[in-house]
Amino acid sequence: MSMSDVQTQTAPGYVFPSRVLSIPLLAQSIDTLHSTLSSSPYTQRIYSTSTLLAHSAYDTAARVSAPVYSHPTAQAYLALADGYAVKGLDAVEAKIPYPFHSTPETVYNDLKRAPEQAKEAATKTIDEKIKAPAYHLAATADQVSVPLDCSDRSGMLVDVSAACVSVARPTG
């Protein structure tokens, strides 16, 4: 069942099914699935049989439910439901437009680029958050040339100057 078969079987007068089937990712996925299943020697026979059964079930359901769906009250409710479904689809498309306008090739290329972009973002973050502050700290520490003399309670004297550290211990 190719994409054209799916579109011809949608209910007439309703917008939602054709809107969903016009999403490039979905349309190309259905076409690819159809061509794969109908051309593979492992799935070709069962796929054609199941497609015939699905067409038969669809036709039977359409005939049986025609009196219900042709009733004016049912038509009004179905039109209302279709309108709400279209509004919902519009809302989702407004918030997340990428899947509604992307082709499988675009998605593949974007996913292929993602590791490179992640590496660039990680490198930038490390440079900004770790290396730059460390370099700044090292630069300011190099500018300070005051020796540090500290004495703790034990009487141990620590003299830190330049690159030399000497510890004098009290005798006794």
Chimera marker file (.cmm) of the C-alpha trace (Angstrom):
<marker_set name="trace">
<marker id="1" x="0.000" y="0.000" z="0.000" r="1" g="1" b="0" radius="0.5"/>
<marker id="2" x="1.856" y="3.043" z="-1.264" r="1" g="1" b="0" radius="0.5"/>
<marker id="3" x="1.397" y="6.611" z="-0.139" r="1" g="1" b="0" radius="0.5"/>
<marker id="4" x="-1.070" y="7.279" z="-2.966" r="1" g="1" b="0" radius="0.5"/>
<marker id="5" x="-3.163" y="4.276" z="-1.855" r="1" g="1" b="0" radius="0.5"/>
<marker id="6" x="-3.246" y="5.599" z="1.711" r="1" g="1" b="0" radius="0.5"/>
<marker id="7" x="-4.296" y="9.065" z="0.556" r="1" g="1" b="0" radius="0.5"/>
<marker id="8" x="-7.114" y="7.744" z="-1.631" r="1" g="1" b="0" radius="0.5"/>
<marker id="9" x="-8.526" y="5.753" z="1.290" r="1" g="1" b="0" radius="0.5"/>
<marker id="10" x="-8.823" y="8.695" z="3.692" r="1" g="1" b="0" radius="0.5"/>
<marker id="11" x="-12.326" y="9.857" z="4.476" r="1" g="1" b="0" radius="0.5"/>
<marker id="12" x="-13.543" y="12.530" z="2.072" r="1" g="1" b="0" radius="0.5"/>
<marker id="13" x="-14.056" y="16.013" z="3.473" r="1" g="1" b="0" radius="0.5"/>
<marker id="14" x="-11.704" y="15.598" z="6.427" r="1" g="1" b="0" radius="0.5"/>
<marker id="15" x="-8.472" y="17.532" z="6.593" r="1" g="1" b="0" radius="0.5"/>
<marker id="16" x="-6.626" y="15.818" z="9.455" r="1" g="1" b="0" radius="0.5"/>
<marker id="17" x="-5.751" y="12.500" z="7.738" r="1" g="1" b="0" radius="0.5"/>
<marker id="18" x="-4.310" y="14.215" z="4.670" r="1" g="1" b="0" radius="0.5"/>
<marker id="19" x="-2.380" y="16.697" z="6.881" r="1" g="1" b="0" radius="0.5"/>
<marker id="20" x="-0.779" y="13.859" z="8.825" r="1" g="1" b="0" radius="0.5"/>
<marker id="21" x="0.045" y="11.925" z="5.663" r="1" g="1" b="0" radius="0.5"/>
<marker id="22" x="1.628" y="15.023" z="4.107" r="1" g="1" b="0" radius="0.5"/>
<marker id="23" x="4.333" y="15.216" z="6.804" r="1" g="1" b="0" radius="0.5"/>
<marker id="24" x="7.506" y="14.398" z="4.834" r="1" g="1" b="0" radius="0.5"/>
<marker id="25" x="9.007" y="12.063" z="7.439" r="1" g="1" b="0" radius="0.5"/>
<marker id="26" x="5.806" y="10.053" z="7.692" r="1" g="1" b="0" radius="0.5"/>
<marker id="27" x="5.100" y="10.010" z="3.958" r="1" g="1" b="0" radius="0.5"/>
<marker id="28" x="8.600" y="8.860" z="3.015" r="1" g="1" b="0" radius="0.5"/>
<marker id="29" x="8.604" y="6.297" z="5.838" r="1" g="1" b="0" radius="0.5"/>
<marker id="30" x="5.364" y="4.778" z="4.531" r="1" g="1" b="0" radius="0.5"/>
<marker id="31" x="6.703" y="4.731" z="0.967" r="1" g="1" b="0" radius="0.5"/>
<marker id="32" x="9.982" y="3.122" z="2.074" r="1" g="1" b="0" radius="0.5"/>
<marker id="33" x="8.175" y="0.555" z="4.181" r="1" g="1" b="0" radius="0.5"/>
<marker id="34" x="5.846" y="-0.287" z="1.293" r="1" g="1" b="0" radius="0.5"/>
<marker id="35" x="8.654" y="-0.664" z="-1.234" r="1" g="1" b="0" radius="0.5"/>
<marker id="36" x="10.754" y="-2.739" z="1.173" r="1" g="1" b="0" radius="0.5"/>
<marker id="37" x="7.948" y="-5.090" z="2.151" r="1" g="1" b="0" radius="0.5"/>
<marker id="38" x="6.661" y="-5.520" z="-1.390" r="1" g="1" b="0" radius="0.5"/>
<marker id="39" x="10.091" y="-6.175" z="-2.923" r="1" g="1" b="0" radius="0.5"/>
<marker id="40" x="11.672" y="-8.467" z="-0.342" r="1" g="1" b="0" radius="0.5"/>
<marker id="41" x="11.320" y="-12.170" z="-1.167" r="1" g="1" b="0" radius="0.5"/>
<marker id="42" x="10.802" y="-12.886" z="2.545" r="1" g="1" b="0" radius="0.5"/>
<marker id="43" x="7.879" y="-10.488" z="3.016" r="1" g="1" b="0" radius="0.5"/>
<marker id="44" x="6.433" y="-10.018" z="-0.474" r="1" g="1" b="0" radius="0.5"/>
<marker id="45" x="3.787" y="-12.758" z="-0.338" r="1" g="1" b="0" radius="0.5"/>
<marker id="46" x="2.563" y="-12.142" z="3.211" r="1" g="1" b="0" radius="0.5"/>
<marker id="47" x="2.560" y="-8.390" z="2.622" r="1" g="1" b="0" radius="0.5"/>
<marker id="48" x="0.420" y="-8.625" z="-0.516" r="1" g="1" b="0" radius="0.5"/>
<marker id="49" x="-1.967" y="-11.024" z="1.272" r="1" g="1" b="0" radius="0.5"/>
<marker id="50" x="-2.264" y="-8.755" z="4.310" r="1" g="1" b="0" radius="0.5"/>
<marker id="51" x="-2.758" y="-5.719" z="2.076" r="1" g="1" b="0" radius="0.5"/>
<marker id="52" x="-5.625" y="-7.466" z="0.271" r="1" g="1" b="0" radius="0.5"/>
<marker id="53" x="-7.167" y="-8.419" z="3.613" r="1" g="1" b="0" radius="0.5"/>
<marker id="54" x="-6.808" y="-4.831" z="4.868" r="1" g="1" b="0" radius="0.5"/>
<marker id="55" x="-8.490" y="-3.463" z="1.711" r="1" g="1" b="0" radius="0.5"/>
<marker id="56" x="-11.308" y="-5.975" z="2.117" r="1" g="1" b="0" radius="0.5"/>
<marker id="57" x="-11.766" y="-5.088" z="5.796" r="1" g="1" b="0" radius="0.5"/>
<marker id="58" x="-11.735" y="-1.374" z="4.982" r="1" g="1" b="0" radius="0.5"/>
<marker id="59" x="-14.348" y="-1.800" z="2.250" r="1" g="1" b="0" radius="0.5"/>
<marker id="60" x="-16.571" y="-3.934" z="4.504" r="1" g="1" b="0" radius="0.5"/>
<marker id="61" x="-16.291" y="-1.460" z="7.383" r="1" g="1" b="0" radius="0.5"/>
<marker id="62" x="-17.101" y="1.428" z="5.024" r="1" g="1" b="0" radius="0.5"/>
<marker id="63" x="-20.228" y="-0.334" z="3.757" r="1" g="1" b="0" radius="0.5"/>
<marker id="64" x="-21.432" y="-1.343" z="7.232" r="1" g="1" b="0" radius="0.5"/>
<marker id="65" x="-20.784" y="2.040" z="8.829" r="1" g="1" b="0" radius="0.5"/>
<marker id="66" x="-22.023" y="4.164" z="5.913" r="1" g="1" b="0" radius="0.5"/>
<marker id="67" x="-25.537" y="4.625" z="7.368" r="1" g="1" b="0" radius="0.5"/>
<marker id="68" x="-24.066" y="5.794" z="10.690" r="1" g="1" b="0" radius="0.5"/>
<marker id="69" x="-21.534" y="8.166" z="9.161" r="1" g="1" b="0" radius="0.5"/>
<marker id="70" x="-23.992" y="9.604" z="6.673" r="1" g="1" b="0" radius="0.5"/>
<marker id="71" x="-26.346" y="10.722" z="9.461" r="1" g="1" b="0" radius="0.5"/>
<marker id="72" x="-26.221" y="14.547" z="9.841" r="1" g="1" b="0" radius="0.5"/>
<marker id="73" x="-25.540" y="14.395" z="13.579" r="1" g="1" b="0" radius="0.5"/>
<marker id="74" x="-22.609" y="12.021" z="13.089" r="1" g="1" b="0" radius="0.5"/>
<marker id="75" x="-21.294" y="14.231" z="10.277" r="1" g="1" b="0" radius="0.5"/>
<marker id="76" x="-21.415" y="17.273" z="12.565" r="1" g="1" b="0" radius="0.5"/>
<marker id="77" x="-19.507" y="15.485" z="15.332" r="1" g="1" b="0" radius="0.5"/>
<marker id="78" x="-16.958" y="14.096" z="12.891" r="1" g="1" b="0" radius="0.5"/>
<marker id="79" x="-16.401" y="17.547" z="11.377" r="1" g="1" b="0" radius="0.5"/>
<marker id="80" x="-15.990" y="18.995" z="14.877" r="1" g="1" b="0" radius="0.5"/>
<marker id="81" x="-13.491" y="16.266" z="15.800" r="1" g="1" b="0" radius="0.5"/>
<marker id="82" x="-11.598" y="16.858" z="12.560" r="1" g="1" b="0" radius="0.5"/>
<marker id="83" x="-11.427" y="20.575" z="13.323" r="1" g="1" b="0" radius="0.5"/>
<marker id="84" x="-10.066" y="19.939" z="16.829" r="1" g="1" b="0" radius="0.5"/>
<marker id="85" x="-7.536" y="17.467" z="15.464" r="1" g="1" b="0" radius="0.5"/>
<marker id="86" x="-6.330" y="20.003" z="12.896" r="1" g="1" b="0" radius="0.5"/>
<marker id="87" x="-6.041" y="22.710" z="15.591" r="1" g="1" b="0" radius="0.5"/>
<marker id="88" x="-4.049" y="20.311" z="17.756" r="1" g="1" b="0" radius="0.5"/>
<marker id="89" x="-1.767" y="19.485" z="14.849" r="1" g="1" b="0" radius="0.5"/>
<marker id="90" x="-1.298" y="23.211" z="14.172" r="1" g="1" b="0" radius="0.5"/>
<marker id="91" x="-0.395" y="23.802" z="17.834" r="1" g="1" b="0" radius="0.5"/>
<marker id="92" x="2.175" y="21.003" z="17.831" r="1" g="1" b="0" radius="0.5"/>
<marker id="93" x="3.613" y="22.221" z="14.528" r="1" g="1" b="0" radius="0.5"/>
<marker id="94" x="3.893" y="25.771" z="15.897" r="1" g="1" b="0" radius="0.5"/>
<marker id="95" x="5.845" y="24.574" z="18.939" r="1" g="1" b="0" radius="0.5"/>
<marker id="96" x="7.931" y="21.880" z="17.220" r="1" g="1" b="0" radius="0.5"/>
<marker id="97" x="8.159" y="22.646" z="13.476" r="1" g="1" b="0" radius="0.5"/>
<marker id="98" x="11.248" y="20.524" z="12.723" r="1" g="1" b="0" radius="0.5"/>
<marker id="99" x="9.556" y="17.124" z="12.211" r="1" g="1" b="0" radius="0.5"/>
<marker id="100" x="6.785" y="18.644" z="10.109" r="1" g="1" b="0" radius="0.5"/>
<marker id="101" x="9.145" y="20.118" z="7.518" r="1" g="1" b="0" radius="0.5"/>
<marker id="102" x="12.179" y="17.813" z="7.564" r="1" g="1" b="0" radius="0.5"/>
<marker id="103" x="12.929" y="14.996" z="5.204" r="1" g="1" b="0" radius="0.5"/>
<marker id="104" x="14.704" y="11.810" z="6.288" r="1" g="1" b="0" radius="0.5"/>
<marker id="105" x="17.852" y="13.068" z="4.543" r="1" g="1" b="0" radius="0.5"/>
<marker id="106" x="17.788" y="16.285" z="6.587" r="1" g="1" b="0" radius="0.5"/>
<marker id="107" x="17.360" y="14.348" z="9.827" r="1" g="1" b="0" radius="0.5"/>
<marker id="108" x="20.210" y="11.994" z="8.871" r="1" g="1" b="0" radius="0.5"/>
<marker id="109" x="22.557" y="14.888" z="8.083" r="1" g="1" b="0" radius="0.5"/>
<marker id="110" x="21.625" y="16.686" z="11.307" r="1" g="1" b="0" radius="0.5"/>
<marker id="111" x="22.266" y="13.543" z="13.351" r="1" g="1" b="0" radius="0.5"/>
<marker id="112" x="25.553" y="13.008" z="11.551" r="1" g="1" b="0" radius="0.5"/>
<marker id="113" x="26.662" y="16.542" z="12.506" r="1" g="1" b="0" radius="0.5"/>
<marker id="114" x="25.519" y="16.228" z="16.138" r="1" g="1" b="0" radius="0.5"/>
<marker id="115" x="28.698" y="14.610" z="17.551" r="1" g="1" b="0" radius="0.5"/>
<marker id="116" x="30.865" y="17.327" z="15.987" r="1" g="1" b="0" radius="0.5"/>
<marker id="117" x="28.655" y="20.031" z="17.442" r="1" g="1" b="0" radius="0.5"/>
<marker id="118" x="28.670" y="18.319" z="20.848" r="1" g="1" b="0" radius="0.5"/>
<marker id="119" x="32.478" y="18.179" z="20.794" r="1" g="1" b="0" radius="0.5"/>
<marker id="120" x="32.665" y="21.879" z="19.896" r="1" g="1" b="0" radius="0.5"/>
<marker id="121" x="30.230" y="22.776" z="22.681" r="1" g="1" b="0" radius="0.5"/>
<marker id="122" x="32.155" y="20.676" z="25.220" r="1" g="1" b="0" radius="0.5"/>
<marker id="123" x="35.469" y="22.214" z="24.182" r="1" g="1" b="0" radius="0.5"/>
<marker id="124" x="34.022" y="25.717" z="24.413" r="1" g="1" b="0" radius="0.5"/>
<marker id="125" x="32.557" y="25.009" z="27.864" r="1" g="1" b="0" radius="0.5"/>
<marker id="126" x="35.846" y="23.571" z="29.149" r="1" g="1" b="0" radius="0.5"/>
<marker id="127" x="37.726" y="26.569" z="27.775" r="1" g="1" b="0" radius="0.5"/>
<marker id="128" x="35.322" y="29.080" z="29.308" r="1" g="1" b="0" radius="0.5"/>
<marker id="129" x="34.590" y="27.409" z="32.638" r="1" g="1" b="0" radius="0.5"/>
<marker id="130" x="37.867" y="25.649" z="33.486" r="1" g="1" b="0" radius="0.5"/>
<marker id="131" x="40.858" y="26.775" z="31.433" r="1" g="1" b="0" radius="0.5"/>
<marker id="132" x="40.184" y="30.514" z="31.389" r="1" g="1" b="0" radius="0.5"/>
<marker id="133" x="39.654" y="30.806" z="35.171" r="1" g="1" b="0" radius="0.5"/>
<marker id="134" x="42.719" y="28.600" z="35.813" r="1" g="1" b="0" radius="0.5"/>
<marker id="135" x="44.875" y="30.714" z="33.479" r="1" g="1" b="0" radius="0.5"/>
<marker id="136" x="43.573" y="33.886" z="35.120" r="1" g="1" b="0" radius="0.5"/>
<marker id="137" x="44.316" y="32.501" z="38.561" r="1" g="1" b="0" radius="0.5"/>
<marker id="138" x="47.819" y="31.452" z="37.507" r="1" g="1" b="0" radius="0.5"/>
<marker id="139" x="48.489" y="34.851" z="35.930" r="1" g="1" b="0" radius="0.5"/>
<marker id="140" x="47.404" y="36.753" z="39.036" r="1" g="1" b="0" radius="0.5"/>
<marker id="141" x="49.387" y="34.380" z="41.265" r="1" g="1" b="0" radius="0.5"/>
<marker id="142" x="52.520" y="35.023" z="39.197" r="1" g="1" b="0" radius="0.5"/>
<marker id="143" x="52.082" y="38.780" z="39.617" r="1" g="1" b="0" radius="0.5"/>
<marker id="144" x="51.985" y="38.507" z="43.412" r="1" g="1" b="0" radius="0.5"/>
<marker id="145" x="55.551" y="38.243" z="44.672" r="1" g="1" b="0" radius="0.5"/>
<marker id="146" x="54.943" y="38.654" z="48.382" r="1" g="1" b="0" radius="0.5"/>
<marker id="147" x="56.363" y="35.758" z="50.389" r="1" g="1" b="0" radius="0.5"/>
<marker id="148" x="53.948" y="33.968" z="52.663" r="1" g="1" b="0" radius="0.5"/>
<marker id="149" x="54.931" y="33.435" z="56.303" r="1" g="1" b="0" radius="0.5"/>
<marker id="150" x="52.554" y="31.473" z="58.487" r="1" g="1" b="0" radius="0.5"/>
<marker id="151" x="52.946" y="30.139" z="61.966" r="1" g="1" b="0" radius="0.5"/>
<marker id="152" x="50.571" y="27.600" z="63.410" r="1" g="1" b="0" radius="0.5"/>
<marker id="153" x="49.961" y="26.670" z="67.063" r="1" g="1" b="0" radius="0.5"/>
<marker id="154" x="52.700" y="24.055" z="67.165" r="1" g="1" b="0" radius="0.5"/>
<marker id="155" x="55.233" y="26.728" z="66.465" r="1" g="1" b="0" radius="0.5"/>
<marker id="156" x="56.046" y="25.355" z="63.026" r="1" g="1" b="0" radius="0.5"/>
<marker id="157" x="57.202" y="28.180" z="60.775" r="1" g="1" b="0" radius="0.5"/>
<marker id="158" x="56.450" y="27.894" z="57.081" r="1" g="1" b="0" radius="0.5"/>
<marker id="159" x="58.341" y="30.262" z="54.766" r="1" g="1" b="0" radius="0.5"/>
<marker id="160" x="57.121" y="30.254" z="51.176" r="1" g="1" b="0" radius="0.5"/>
<marker id="161" x="59.004" y="32.439" z="48.739" r="1" g="1" b="0" radius="0.5"/>
<marker id="162" x="59.236" y="32.168" z="44.976" r="1" g="1" b="0" radius="0.5"/>
<marker id="163" x="59.775" y="28.482" z="44.178" r="1" g="1" b="0" radius="0.5"/>
<marker id="164" x="61.487" y="27.543" z="47.426" r="1" g="1" b="0" radius="0.5"/>
<marker id="165" x="59.690" y="26.078" z="50.434" r="1" g="1" b="0" radius="0.5"/>
<marker id="166" x="61.509" y="25.592" z="53.701" r="1" g="1" b="0" radius="0.5"/>
<marker id="167" x="60.017" y="24.224" z="56.853" r="1" g="1" b="0" radius="0.5"/>
<marker id="168" x="61.739" y="24.985" z="60.146" r="1" g="1" b="0" radius="0.5"/>
<marker id="169" x="60.827" y="22.675" z="62.984" r="1" g="1" b="0" radius="0.5"/>
<marker id="170" x="61.278" y="23.658" z="66.565" r="1" g="1" b="0" radius="0.5"/>
<marker id="171" x="63.805" y="21.617" z="68.455" r="1" g="1" b="0" radius="0.5"/>
<marker id="172" x="63.006" y="20.250" z="71.727" r="1" g="1" b="0" radius="0.5"/>
<link id1="1" id2="2" r="1" g="1" b="0" radius="0.2"/>
<link id1="2" id2="3" r="1" g="1" b="0" radius="0.2"/>
<link id1="3" id2="4" r="1" g="1" b="0" radius="0.2"/>
<link id1="4" id2="5" r="1" g="1" b="0" radius="0.2"/>
<link id1="5" id2="6" r="1" g="1" b="0" radius="0.2"/>
<link id1="6" id2="7" r="1" g="1" b="0" radius="0.2"/>
<link id1="7" id2="8" r="1" g="1" b="0" radius="0.2"/>
<link id1="8" id2="9" r="1" g="1" b="0" radius="0.2"/>
<link id1="9" id2="10" r="1" g="1" b="0" radius="0.2"/>
<link id1="10" id2="11" r="1" g="1" b="0" radius="0.2"/>
<link id1="11" id2="12" r="1" g="1" b="0" radius="0.2"/>
<link id1="12" id2="13" r="1" g="1" b="0" radius="0.2"/>
<link id1="13" id2="14" r="1" g="1" b="0" radius="0.2"/>
<link id1="14" id2="15" r="1" g="1" b="0" radius="0.2"/>
<link id1="15" id2="16" r="1" g="1" b="0" radius="0.2"/>
<link id1="16" id2="17" r="1" g="1" b="0" radius="0.2"/>
<link id1="17" id2="18" r="1" g="1" b="0" radius="0.2"/>
<link id1="18" id2="19" r="1" g="1" b="0" radius="0.2"/>
<link id1="19" id2="20" r="1" g="1" b="0" radius="0.2"/>
<link id1="20" id2="21" r="1" g="1" b="0" radius="0.2"/>
<link id1="21" id2="22" r="1" g="1" b="0" radius="0.2"/>
<link id1="22" id2="23" r="1" g="1" b="0" radius="0.2"/>
<link id1="23" id2="24" r="1" g="1" b="0" radius="0.2"/>
<link id1="24" id2="25" r="1" g="1" b="0" radius="0.2"/>
<link id1="25" id2="26" r="1" g="1" b="0" radius="0.2"/>
<link id1="26" id2="27" r="1" g="1" b="0" radius="0.2"/>
<link id1="27" id2="28" r="1" g="1" b="0" radius="0.2"/>
<link id1="28" id2="29" r="1" g="1" b="0" radius="0.2"/>
<link id1="29" id2="30" r="1" g="1" b="0" radius="0.2"/>
<link id1="30" id2="31" r="1" g="1" b="0" radius="0.2"/>
<link id1="31" id2="32" r="1" g="1" b="0" radius="0.2"/>
<link id1="32" id2="33" r="1" g="1" b="0" radius="0.2"/>
<link id1="33" id2="34" r="1" g="1" b="0" radius="0.2"/>
<link id1="34" id2="35" r="1" g="1" b="0" radius="0.2"/>
<link id1="35" id2="36" r="1" g="1" b="0" radius="0.2"/>
<link id1="36" id2="37" r="1" g="1" b="0" radius="0.2"/>
<link id1="37" id2="38" r="1" g="1" b="0" radius="0.2"/>
<link id1="38" id2="39" r="1" g="1" b="0" radius="0.2"/>
<link id1="39" id2="40" r="1" g="1" b="0" radius="0.2"/>
<link id1="40" id2="41" r="1" g="1" b="0" radius="0.2"/>
<link id1="41" id2="42" r="1" g="1" b="0" radius="0.2"/>
<link id1="42" id2="43" r="1" g="1" b="0" radius="0.2"/>
<link id1="43" id2="44" r="1" g="1" b="0" radius="0.2"/>
<link id1="44" id2="45" r="1" g="1" b="0" radius="0.2"/>
<link id1="45" id2="46" r="1" g="1" b="0" radius="0.2"/>
<link id1="46" id2="47" r="1" g="1" b="0" radius="0.2"/>
<link id1="47" id2="48" r="1" g="1" b="0" radius="0.2"/>
<link id1="48" id2="49" r="1" g="1" b="0" radius="0.2"/>
<link id1="49" id2="50" r="1" g="1" b="0" radius="0.2"/>
<link id1="50" id2="51" r="1" g="1" b="0" radius="0.2"/>
<link id1="51" id2="52" r="1" g="1" b="0" radius="0.2"/>
<link id1="52" id2="53" r="1" g="1" b="0" radius="0.2"/>
<link id1="53" id2="54" r="1" g="1" b="0" radius="0.2"/>
<link id1="54" id2="55" r="1" g="1" b="0" radius="0.2"/>
<link id1="55" id2="56" r="1" g="1" b="0" radius="0.2"/>
<link id1="56" id2="57" r="1" g="1" b="0" radius="0.2"/>
<link id1="57" id2="58" r="1" g="1" b="0" radius="0.2"/>
<link id1="58" id2="59" r="1" g="1" b="0" radius="0.2"/>
<link id1="59" id2="60" r="1" g="1" b="0" radius="0.2"/>
<link id1="60" id2="61" r="1" g="1" b="0" radius="0.2"/>
<link id1="61" id2="62" r="1" g="1" b="0" radius="0.2"/>
<link id1="62" id2="63" r="1" g="1" b="0" radius="0.2"/>
<link id1="63" id2="64" r="1" g="1" b="0" radius="0.2"/>
<link id1="64" id2="65" r="1" g="1" b="0" radius="0.2"/>
<link id1="65" id2="66" r="1" g="1" b="0" radius="0.2"/>
<link id1="66" id2="67" r="1" g="1" b="0" radius="0.2"/>
<link id1="67" id2="68" r="1" g="1" b="0" radius="0.2"/>
<link id1="68" id2="69" r="1" g="1" b="0" radius="0.2"/>
<link id1="69" id2="70" r="1" g="1" b="0" radius="0.2"/>
<link id1="70" id2="71" r="1" g="1" b="0" radius="0.2"/>
<link id1="71" id2="72" r="1" g="1" b="0" radius="0.2"/>
<link id1="72" id2="73" r="1" g="1" b="0" radius="0.2"/>
<link id1="73" id2="74" r="1" g="1" b="0" radius="0.2"/>
<link id1="74" id2="75" r="1" g="1" b="0" radius="0.2"/>
<link id1="75" id2="76" r="1" g="1" b="0" radius="0.2"/>
<link id1="76" id2="77" r="1" g="1" b="0" radius="0.2"/>
<link id1="77" id2="78" r="1" g="1" b="0" radius="0.2"/>
<link id1="78" id2="79" r="1" g="1" b="0" radius="0.2"/>
<link id1="79" id2="80" r="1" g="1" b="0" radius="0.2"/>
<link id1="80" id2="81" r="1" g="1" b="0" radius="0.2"/>
<link id1="81" id2="82" r="1" g="1" b="0" radius="0.2"/>
<link id1="82" id2="83" r="1" g="1" b="0" radius="0.2"/>
<link id1="83" id2="84" r="1" g="1" b="0" radius="0.2"/>
<link id1="84" id2="85" r="1" g="1" b="0" radius="0.2"/>
<link id1="85" id2="86" r="1" g="1" b="0" radius="0.2"/>
<link id1="86" id2="87" r="1" g="1" b="0" radius="0.2"/>
<link id1="87" id2="88" r="1" g="1" b="0" radius="0.2"/>
<link id1="88" id2="89" r="1" g="1" b="0" radius="0.2"/>
<link id1="89" id2="90" r="1" g="1" b="0" radius="0.2"/>
<link id1="90" id2="91" r="1" g="1" b="0" radius="0.2"/>
<link id1="91" id2="92" r="1" g="1" b="0" radius="0.2"/>
<link id1="92" id2="93" r="1" g="1" b="0" radius="0.2"/>
<link id1="93" id2="94" r="1" g="1" b="0" radius="0.2"/>
<link id1="94" id2="95" r="1" g="1" b="0" radius="0.2"/>
<link id1="95" id2="96" r="1" g="1" b="0" radius="0.2"/>
<link id1="96" id2="97" r="1" g="1" b="0" radius="0.2"/>
<link id1="97" id2="98" r="1" g="1" b="0" radius="0.2"/>
<link id1="98" id2="99" r="1" g="1" b="0" radius="0.2"/>
<link id1="99" id2="100" r="1" g="1" b="0" radius="0.2"/>
<link id1="100" id2="101" r="1" g="1" b="0" radius="0.2"/>
<link id1="101" id2="102" r="1" g="1" b="0" radius="0.2"/>
<link id1="102" id2="103" r="1" g="1" b="0" radius="0.2"/>
<link id1="103" id2="104" r="1" g="1" b="0" radius="0.2"/>
<link id1="104" id2="105" r="1" g="1" b="0" radius="0.2"/>
<link id1="105" id2="106" r="1" g="1" b="0" radius="0.2"/>
<link id1="106" id2="107" r="1" g="1" b="0" radius="0.2"/>
<link id1="107" id2="108" r="1" g="1" b="0" radius="0.2"/>
<link id1="108" id2="109" r="1" g="1" b="0" radius="0.2"/>
<link id1="109" id2="110" r="1" g="1" b="0" radius="0.2"/>
<link id1="110" id2="111" r="1" g="1" b="0" radius="0.2"/>
<link id1="111" id2="112" r="1" g="1" b="0" radius="0.2"/>
<link id1="112" id2="113" r="1" g="1" b="0" radius="0.2"/>
<link id1="113" id2="114" r="1" g="1" b="0" radius="0.2"/>
<link id1="114" id2="115" r="1" g="1" b="0" radius="0.2"/>
<link id1="115" id2="116" r="1" g="1" b="0" radius="0.2"/>
<link id1="116" id2="117" r="1" g="1" b="0" radius="0.2"/>
<link id1="117" id2="118" r="1" g="1" b="0" radius="0.2"/>
<link id1="118" id2="119" r="1" g="1" b="0" radius="0.2"/>
<link id1="119" id2="120" r="1" g="1" b="0" radius="0.2"/>
<link id1="120" id2="121" r="1" g="1" b="0" radius="0.2"/>
<link id1="121" id2="122" r="1" g="1" b="0" radius="0.2"/>
<link id1="122" id2="123" r="1" g="1" b="0" radius="0.2"/>
<link id1="123" id2="124" r="1" g="1" b="0" radius="0.2"/>
<link id1="124" id2="125" r="1" g="1" b="0" radius="0.2"/>
<link id1="125" id2="126" r="1" g="1" b="0" radius="0.2"/>
<link id1="126" id2="127" r="1" g="1" b="0" radius="0.2"/>
<link id1="127" id2="128" r="1" g="1" b="0" radius="0.2"/>
<link id1="128" id2="129" r="1" g="1" b="0" radius="0.2"/>
<link id1="129" id2="130" r="1" g="1" b="0" radius="0.2"/>
<link id1="130" id2="131" r="1" g="1" b="0" radius="0.2"/>
<link id1="131" id2="132" r="1" g="1" b="0" radius="0.2"/>
<link id1="132" id2="133" r="1" g="1" b="0" radius="0.2"/>
<link id1="133" id2="134" r="1" g="1" b="0" radius="0.2"/>
<link id1="134" id2="135" r="1" g="1" b="0" radius="0.2"/>
<link id1="135" id2="136" r="1" g="1" b="0" radius="0.2"/>
<link id1="136" id2="137" r="1" g="1" b="0" radius="0.2"/>
<link id1="137" id2="138" r="1" g="1" b="0" radius="0.2"/>
<link id1="138" id2="139" r="1" g="1" b="0" radius="0.2"/>
<link id1="139" id2="140" r="1" g="1" b="0" radius="0.2"/>
<link id1="140" id2="141" r="1" g="1" b="0" radius="0.2"/>
<link id1="141" id2="142" r="1" g="1" b="0" radius="0.2"/>
<link id1="142" id2="143" r="1" g="1" b="0" radius="0.2"/>
<link id1="143" id2="144" r="1" g="1" b="0" radius="0.2"/>
<link id1="144" id2="145" r="1" g="1" b="0" radius="0.2"/>
<link id1="145" id2="146" r="1" g="1" b="0" radius="0.2"/>
<link id1="146" id2="147" r="1" g="1" b="0" radius="0.2"/>
<link id1="147" id2="148" r="1" g="1" b="0" radius="0.2"/>
<link id1="148" id2="149" r="1" g="1" b="0" radius="0.2"/>
<link id1="149" id2="150" r="1" g="1" b="0" radius="0.2"/>
<link id1="150" id2="151" r="1" g="1" b="0" radius="0.2"/>
<link id1="151" id2="152" r="1" g="1" b="0" radius="0.2"/>
<link id1="152" id2="153" r="1" g="1" b="0" radius="0.2"/>
<link id1="153" id2="154" r="1" g="1" b="0" radius="0.2"/>
<link id1="154" id2="155" r="1" g="1" b="0" radius="0.2"/>
<link id1="155" id2="156" r="1" g="1" b="0" radius="0.2"/>
<link id1="156" id2="157" r="1" g="1" b="0" radius="0.2"/>
<link id1="157" id2="158" r="1" g="1" b="0" radius="0.2"/>
<link id1="158" id2="159" r="1" g="1" b="0" radius="0.2"/>
<link id1="159" id2="160" r="1" g="1" b="0" radius="0.2"/>
<link id1="160" id2="161" r="1" g="1" b="0" radius="0.2"/>
<link id1="161" id2="162" r="1" g="1" b="0" radius="0.2"/>
<link id1="162" id2="163" r="1" g="1" b="0" radius="0.2"/>
<link id1="163" id2="164" r="1" g="1" b="0" radius="0.2"/>
<link id1="164" id2="165" r="1" g="1" b="0" radius="0.2"/>
<link id1="165" id2="166" r="1" g="1" b="0" radius="0.2"/>
<link id1="166" id2="167" r="1" g="1" b="0" radius="0.2"/>
<link id1="167" id2="168" r="1" g="1" b="0" radius="0.2"/>
<link id1="168" id2="169" r="1" g="1" b="0" radius="0.2"/>
<link id1="169" id2="170" r="1" g="1" b="0" radius="0.2"/>
<link id1="170" id2="171" r="1" g="1" b="0" radius="0.2"/>
<link id1="171" id2="172" r="1" g="1" b="0" radius="0.2"/>
</marker_set>
